[in-house]
Amino acid sequence: ILAFAGSARKDSFNQKLAIYAAELAKAEGNAQVMVLEPKDYPLPLYCQDLEAEGFPENVLKVKQMLMESDGFLISSPEYNGSFSPMLKNLIDWCSR
């Protein structure tokens, strides 16, 4: 399971929640959970022109982690009635 937050803020409540939930999942049984720290993999804003030039290195790293996971544990802040722009950007890049 890959756990991550839709926020890269230093004191992100959602990152703390993702870490806590990952620890609970590990403690409850045989779940293998890896926590992704979004700030460690900054992604450029998705742009089709950038994609045409080739995927940025961090996009490839995050996409590989997602593909190797059997599931995701996502904790995202609510921004104007939706999920965070950072999470949307990650989805945009990694869904290609």
N, C-alpha and C positions, 0 to 999 in steps of 0.2 A: 504494500500500500504506500502510495506517495502522499504525504500530508503537506499542505502549504496554505498560505493565506493570500488573500487578494489585496494585501497591503504591504508596503515595504517600510512603513514608518518605524523609526527606531523603537518606540514603545507601543507598537501595534497590539491592541487587545486581541485582534484576530490571529496574529502570529502566536501569541501566548496561548490562545485557545487551541490552535492546531497542534502545538507542541504538547499541551496537556492531554488532548484527546489521543495523540500518538502514544504517549506514555501509558495511558489507560489501556489502549488496545494491546500494547506489548505485554502489560502486566496481566491481562485477562486470559491470555492463552498463547497460541503459537503464531500470532500475527507478526509478520516482519514489516516494520514501518520505517520509512525513511522520511525525514523532514527536510523539505526544500526551503531554503531561505531566499526569498525573491530578491533581496538586495544583493545577494552574491552573484546573480545572473541578470544584470540590467539588460533590458531589451529595447531596441529602438521602436518608435511608433511604427506600426505596420504601414507599409507603403508598397504597392505593387511594383514600383520601379526598383525599390531595394530588393524585393524578392527576385526580380529578373536578373539582378547582378549576382545573386547567390545568397543563401541564407547566412545571416550573421552567426558567428561561432556559438554565442550563448543560446541562440534559438535552437541550434542543433543539439546542444547539451541538454537543454530542458526537454526538447522533444524526445530524445533518447530515453531520458528518465521516465517520461510519461508512457512511452511505448513498452518499456520493460516492467511496468507496474500492472498488477492485477486489478487495482482499484485506486480511487482517489479520495482523500479526506480534505475537503476545501472549506475554509472559513473565510468568508468575505464580508467586508463592511457593506452597508447599504448606502448608496449614493443616489440621491434623487429618485428613489423608488426602484433602483436597479442594482446590479452588482458593480464593483469598482472598475474604473477605466483600465487599471493595471491588469486585472483579471481578464477583461475583454481583449486587451492587447495580446496577452499570453495565448488566449484561445485563438485569436486571429492568426498569429504566427504558427502555432503548433498544429492547427487543423489543416495546414497546407501540405 
